[in-house]
Amino acid sequence: MFSAIAPRYDLLNRLLSFSFDQSWRRRTARLLAPRLAAPASRALDLCCGTADLALALSHVSAGSVAGVDFAHPMLVHAAAKVAAEQRKVLLAEADALRLPFADGCFDVVAAAFGFRNLANYQQGLREIHRVLKPGGEIGILEFALPEKGFFAALYRFYFRRLLPAIGRVVSGVRGPYSYLPASVEKFPGCDEFNRWLEAVGFGSVTYERWTGGAVALHRGCKV
């Protein structure tokens, strides 16, 4: 499904988020930057897509950055962007539920709008926990649903009705942009997701909502 939209994925991200998606990723990278100050630090962008978050992390990291995704066409576009920006980002085709990395090898594992697409959320969290160093940090940036007021009603109308139609017209593919609103509504709420993080073994778990509650960044540290 995601391979089919790879050629226009970035264009649609900018269009459908009114270009907020880039600022959300950069903000996420800045918040995770303190963990990446050492030259030996390692960061992983999980479900990296076309590597927007990996590139943002590379600009704040003194160490190395890797990105993994299971969709090969996404990685082709990611590699072109990494080369164009002349950044050092290692890209690999891999399953987020069975990561090809040793235990305890990353200081940061982050994901932007990709974790929601995993077939098994708990297994995804366990894998992240496994590959993080003790004290390492998780950062999951995901869509959320504003809860109250006029903006919440307006956002839901846009998200459920307009976004799928625009995505279908621009991409020429129906499935992914009809799937998006349904997957966000199925995803656990912020408080519940934080409880999942704690159950897997993360401490100091927090979340913050941005842009009227349209997205949420969940963070925690491996105990």
Secondary structure by P-SEA (a helix, b strand, c coil): cccccccaaaaaaaaaaccaaaaaaaaaaaaaccccccccbbbbbcccccaaaaaaaaaaccbbbbbbbccaaaaaaaaaaaaaaccbbbbbbccccccccccccccbbbbcccccccccaaaaaaaaaaaccccbbbbbbbbbbbcccaaaaaaaaaacccaaaaaaaaacccccccaaaaaaaacccaaaaaaaaaaaccccccccccccccbbbbbbbcc
